[in-house]
Amino acid sequence: MGRIKEPKGIDFIVKSEPWSEKELKEFRGLMKKQKSQLSDEKRKALKKRVEKLYQSQS
């Protein structure tokens, strides 16, 4: 099987750059807002899913 070449003008290598303090502050604010809008039922269901995920990784 031969190698597949990248099409011209397209780069498949992704280099992530660290977030600035301003971007982190905005992201954390958004996450805090979304979490505060969750109903109790959704919060409990999400917690169960996270716990189940952690247990399956152990």
NUBA-410237 format. One record per atom (N, C-alpha, C): x, y, z; residue number from 1; atom name; residue in one letter. Coordinates in steps of 0.05 Angstrom, whole numbers. Last residue first. Layout:
<site u="X" v="Y" w="Z" num="NUM" atomo="CA" residuo="a"/>
...
//
This chain:
<site u="-218" v="58" w="702" num="58" atomo="N" residuo="s"/>
<site u="-201" v="46" w="724" num="58" atomo="CA" residuo="s"/>
<site u="-196" v="17" w="719" num="58" atomo="C" residuo="s"/>
<site u="-254" v="73" w="664" num="57" atomo="N" residuo="q"/>
<site u="-225" v="77" w="658" num="57" atomo="CA" residuo="q"/>
<site u="-207" v="64" w="679" num="57" atomo="C" residuo="q"/>
<site u="-303" v="63" w="686" num="56" atomo="N" residuo="s"/>
<site u="-295" v="46" w="664" num="56" atomo="CA" residuo="s"/>
<site u="-266" v="50" w="657" num="56" atomo="C" residuo="s"/>
<site u="-304" v="104" w="725" num="55" atomo="N" residuo="q"/>
<site u="-304" v="76" w="733" num="55" atomo="CA" residuo="q"/>
<site u="-294" v="58" w="711" num="55" atomo="C" residuo="q"/>
<site u="-309" v="149" w="693" num="54" atomo="N" residuo="y"/>
<site u="-286" v="146" w="709" num="54" atomo="CA" residuo="y"/>
<site u="-283" v="117" w="718" num="54" atomo="C" residuo="y"/>
<site u="-360" v="140" w="670" num="53" atomo="N" residuo="l"/>
<site u="-336" v="142" w="653" num="53" atomo="CA" residuo="l"/>
<site u="-311" v="137" w="669" num="53" atomo="C" residuo="l"/>
<site u="-392" v="143" w="716" num="52" atomo="N" residuo="k"/>
<site u="-391" v="118" w="701" num="52" atomo="CA" residuo="k"/>
<site u="-366" v="117" w="683" num="52" atomo="C" residuo="k"/>
<site u="-384" v="197" w="729" num="51" atomo="N" residuo="e"/>
<site u="-376" v="176" w="747" num="51" atomo="CA" residuo="e"/>
<site u="-373" v="149" w="733" num="51" atomo="C" residuo="e"/>
<site u="-408" v="220" w="684" num="50" atomo="N" residuo="v"/>
<site u="-380" v="225" w="689" num="50" atomo="CA" residuo="v"/>
<site u="-369" v="203" w="708" num="50" atomo="C" residuo="v"/>
<site u="-461" v="203" w="689" num="49" atomo="N" residuo="r"/>
<site u="-446" v="196" w="666" num="49" atomo="CA" residuo="r"/>
<site u="-416" v="199" w="670" num="49" atomo="C" residuo="r"/>
<site u="-475" v="227" w="738" num="48" atomo="N" residuo="k"/>
<site u="-475" v="198" w="736" num="48" atomo="CA" residuo="k"/>
<site u="-458" v="189" w="712" num="48" atomo="C" residuo="k"/>
<site u="-472" v="281" w="724" num="47" atomo="N" residuo="k"/>
<site u="-454" v="271" w="744" num="47" atomo="CA" residuo="k"/>
<site u="-452" v="240" w="743" num="47" atomo="C" residuo="k"/>
<site u="-514" v="284" w="687" num="46" atomo="N" residuo="l"/>
<site u="-486" v="289" w="678" num="46" atomo="CA" residuo="l"/>
<site u="-466" v="278" w="698" num="46" atomo="C" residuo="l"/>
<site u="-557" v="275" w="721" num="45" atomo="N" residuo="a"/>
<site u="-551" v="256" w="699" num="45" atomo="CA" residuo="a"/>
<site u="-523" v="259" w="689" num="45" atomo="C" residuo="a"/>
<site u="-553" v="320" w="754" num="44" atomo="N" residuo="k"/>
<site u="-550" v="293" w="766" num="44" atomo="CA" residuo="k"/>
<site u="-543" v="272" w="744" num="44" atomo="C" residuo="k"/>
<site u="-562" v="360" w="717" num="43" atomo="N" residuo="r"/>
<site u="-537" v="360" w="732" num="43" atomo="CA" residuo="r"/>
<site u="-532" v="333" w="744" num="43" atomo="C" residuo="r"/>
<site u="-614" v="349" w="700" num="42" atomo="N" residuo="k"/>
<site u="-592" v="346" w="681" num="42" atomo="CA" residuo="k"/>
<site u="-565" v="345" w="695" num="42" atomo="C" residuo="k"/>
<site u="-641" v="358" w="748" num="41" atomo="N" residuo="e"/>
<site u="-642" v="332" w="735" num="41" atomo="CA" residuo="e"/>
<site u="-619" v="328" w="716" num="41" atomo="C" residuo="e"/>
<site u="-631" v="413" w="758" num="40" atomo="N" residuo="d"/>
<site u="-621" v="392" w="777" num="40" atomo="CA" residuo="d"/>
<site u="-621" v="365" w="764" num="40" atomo="C" residuo="d"/>
<site u="-610" v="446" w="698" num="39" atomo="N" residuo="s"/>
<site u="-630" v="439" w="718" num="39" atomo="CA" residuo="s"/>
<site u="-618" v="417" w="736" num="39" atomo="C" residuo="s"/>
<site u="-560" v="494" w="684" num="38" atomo="N" residuo="l"/>
<site u="-569" v="466" w="683" num="38" atomo="CA" residuo="l"/>
<site u="-590" v="462" w="705" num="38" atomo="C" residuo="l"/>
<site u="-540" v="545" w="689" num="37" atomo="N" residuo="q"/>
<site u="-566" v="543" w="676" num="37" atomo="CA" residuo="q"/>
<site u="-576" v="514" w="675" num="37" atomo="C" residuo="q"/>
<site u="-490" v="540" w="710" num="36" atomo="N" residuo="s"/>
<site u="-510" v="551" w="727" num="36" atomo="CA" residuo="s"/>
<site u="-538" v="548" w="715" num="36" atomo="C" residuo="s"/>
<site u="-462" v="520" w="666" num="35" atomo="N" residuo="k"/>
<site u="-466" v="503" w="689" num="35" atomo="CA" residuo="k"/>
<site u="-489" v="513" w="707" num="35" atomo="C" residuo="k"/>
<site u="-460" v="567" w="634" num="34" atomo="N" residuo="q"/>
<site u="-474" v="543" w="625" num="34" atomo="CA" residuo="q"/>
<site u="-481" v="524" w="648" num="34" atomo="C" residuo="q"/>
<site u="-429" v="601" w="666" num="33" atomo="N" residuo="k"/>
<site u="-456" v="608" w="659" num="33" atomo="CA" residuo="k"/>
<site u="-472" v="584" w="651" num="33" atomo="C" residuo="k"/>
<site u="-381" v="572" w="668" num="32" atomo="N" residuo="k"/>
<site u="-395" v="578" w="693" num="32" atomo="CA" residuo="k"/>
<site u="-424" v="585" w="687" num="32" atomo="C" residuo="k"/>
<site u="-367" v="574" w="614" num="31" atomo="N" residuo="m"/>
<site u="-372" v="548" w="627" num="31" atomo="CA" residuo="m"/>
<site u="-388" v="552" w="653" num="31" atomo="C" residuo="m"/>
<site u="-359" v="629" w="608" num="30" atomo="N" residuo="l"/>
<site u="-379" v="616" w="592" num="30" atomo="CA" residuo="l"/>
<site u="-387" v="589" w="605" num="30" atomo="C" residuo="l"/>
<site u="-315" v="637" w="642" num="29" atomo="N" residuo="g"/>
<site u="-341" v="651" w="647" num="29" atomo="CA" residuo="g"/>
<site u="-363" v="638" w="632" num="29" atomo="C" residuo="g"/>
<site u="-277" v="606" w="617" num="28" atomo="N" residuo="r"/>
<site u="-285" v="599" w="644" num="28" atomo="CA" residuo="r"/>
<site u="-312" v="612" w="651" num="28" atomo="C" residuo="r"/>
<site u="-272" v="636" w="569" num="27" atomo="N" residuo="f"/>
<site u="-280" v="608" w="568" num="27" atomo="CA" residuo="f"/>
<site u="-291" v="600" w="596" num="27" atomo="C" residuo="f"/>
<site u="-252" v="686" w="589" num="26" atomo="N" residuo="e"/>
<site u="-277" v="685" w="574" num="26" atomo="CA" residuo="e"/>
<site u="-289" v="656" w="574" num="26" atomo="C" residuo="e"/>
<site u="-203" v="668" w="611" num="25" atomo="N" residuo="k"/>
<site u="-223" v="681" w="628" num="25" atomo="CA" residuo="k"/>
<site u="-251" v="680" w="615" num="25" atomo="C" residuo="k"/>
<site u="-177" v="649" w="566" num="24" atomo="N" residuo="l"/>
<site u="-183" v="631" w="588" num="24" atomo="CA" residuo="l"/>
<site u="-205" v="643" w="606" num="24" atomo="C" residuo="l"/>
<site u="-171" v="697" w="537" num="23" atomo="N" residuo="e"/>
<site u="-187" v="675" w="526" num="23" atomo="CA" residuo="e"/>
<site u="-195" v="655" w="548" num="23" atomo="C" residuo="e"/>
<site u="-137" v="725" w="573" num="22" atomo="N" residuo="k"/>
<site u="-163" v="736" w="565" num="22" atomo="CA" residuo="k"/>
<site u="-182" v="714" w="555" num="22" atomo="C" residuo="k"/>
<site u="-91" v="694" w="573" num="21" atomo="N" residuo="e"/>
<site u="-106" v="697" w="598" num="21" atomo="CA" residuo="e"/>
<site u="-134" v="707" w="592" num="21" atomo="C" residuo="e"/>
<site u="-91" v="652" w="513" num="20" atomo="N" residuo="s"/>
<site u="-83" v="676" w="529" num="20" atomo="CA" residuo="s"/>
<site u="-100" v="677" w="554" num="20" atomo="C" residuo="s"/>
<site u="-74" v="584" w="503" num="19" atomo="N" residuo="w"/>
<site u="-94" v="605" w="505" num="19" atomo="CA" residuo="w"/>
<site u="-83" v="628" w="521" num="19" atomo="C" residuo="w"/>
<site u="-23" v="558" w="460" num="18" atomo="N" residuo="p"/>
<site u="-35" v="562" w="487" num="18" atomo="CA" residuo="p"/>
<site u="-54" v="586" w="487" num="18" atomo="C" residuo="p"/>
<site u="-39" v="527" w="398" num="17" atomo="N" residuo="e"/>
<site u="-25" v="548" w="413" num="17" atomo="CA" residuo="e"/>
<site u="-39" v="551" w="440" num="17" atomo="C" residuo="e"/>
<site u="-29" v="467" w="363" num="16" atomo="N" residuo="s"/>
<site u="-46" v="484" w="380" num="16" atomo="CA" residuo="s"/>
<site u="-29" v="504" w="395" num="16" atomo="C" residuo="s"/>
<site u="-22" v="448" w="299" num="15" atomo="N" residuo="k"/>
<site u="-6" v="457" w="322" num="15" atomo="CA" residuo="k"/>
<site u="-23" v="476" w="339" num="15" atomo="C" residuo="k"/>
<site u="-35" v="396" w="258" num="14" atomo="N" residuo="v"/>
<site u="-48" v="417" w="274" num="14" atomo="CA" residuo="v"/>
<site u="-30" v="424" w="297" num="14" atomo="C" residuo="v"/>
<site u="-27" v="375" w="193" num="13" atomo="N" residuo="i"/>
<site u="-13" v="377" w="219" num="13" atomo="CA" residuo="i"/>
<site u="-25" v="401" w="234" num="13" atomo="C" residuo="i"/>
<site u="-48" v="378" w="144" num="12" atomo="N" residuo="f"/>
<site u="-62" v="361" w="163" num="12" atomo="CA" residuo="f"/>
<site u="-49" v="362" w="191" num="12" atomo="C" residuo="f"/>
<site u="-58" v="429" w="100" num="11" atomo="N" residuo="d"/>
<site u="-39" v="419" w="120" num="11" atomo="CA" residuo="d"/>
<site u="-54" v="403" w="141" num="11" atomo="C" residuo="d"/>
<site u="-66" v="445" w="34" num="10" atomo="N" residuo="i"/>
<site u="-79" v="434" w="58" num="10" atomo="CA" residuo="i"/>
<site u="-58" v="421" w="76" num="10" atomo="C" residuo="i"/>
<site u="-39" v="458" w="-12" num="9" atomo="N" residuo="g"/>
<site u="-53" v="479" w="2" num="9" atomo="CA" residuo="g"/>
<site u="-67" v="470" w="27" num="9" atomo="C" residuo="g"/>
<site u="-49" v="397" w="-45" num="8" atomo="N" residuo="k"/>
<site u="-35" v="422" w="-44" num="8" atomo="CA" residuo="k"/>
<site u="-52" v="443" w="-29" num="8" atomo="C" residuo="k"/>
<site u="-63" v="339" w="-3" num="7" atomo="N" residuo="p"/>
<site u="-69" v="357" w="-25" num="7" atomo="CA" residuo="p"/>
<site u="-55" v="384" w="-23" num="7" atomo="C" residuo="p"/>
<site u="-13" v="294" w="17" num="6" atomo="N" residuo="e"/>
<site u="-31" v="315" w="25" num="6" atomo="CA" residuo="e"/>
<site u="-37" v="332" w="0" num="6" atomo="C" residuo="e"/>
<site u="-13" v="226" w="-6" num="5" atomo="N" residuo="k"/>
<site u="-1" v="253" w="-5" num="5" atomo="CA" residuo="k"/>
<site u="-22" v="273" w="3" num="5" atomo="C" residuo="k"/>
<site u="-6" v="163" w="22" num="4" atomo="N" residuo="i"/>
<site u="-25" v="183" w="12" num="4" atomo="CA" residuo="i"/>
<site u="-13" v="211" w="15" num="4" atomo="C" residuo="i"/>
<site u="36" v="110" w="2" num="3" atomo="N" residuo="r"/>
<site u="30" v="133" w="19" num="3" atomo="CA" residuo="r"/>
<site u="10" v="151" w="6" num="3" atomo="C" residuo="r"/>
<site u="11" v="44" w="-16" num="2" atomo="N" residuo="g"/>
<site u="28" v="68" w="-19" num="2" atomo="CA" residuo="g"/>
<site u="20" v="90" w="1" num="2" atomo="C" residuo="g"/>
<site u="17" v="-23" w="0" num="1" atomo="N" residuo="m"/>
<site u="0" v="0" w="0" num="1" atomo="CA" residuo="m"/>
<site u="18" v="25" w="0" num="1" atomo="C" residuo="m"/>
//
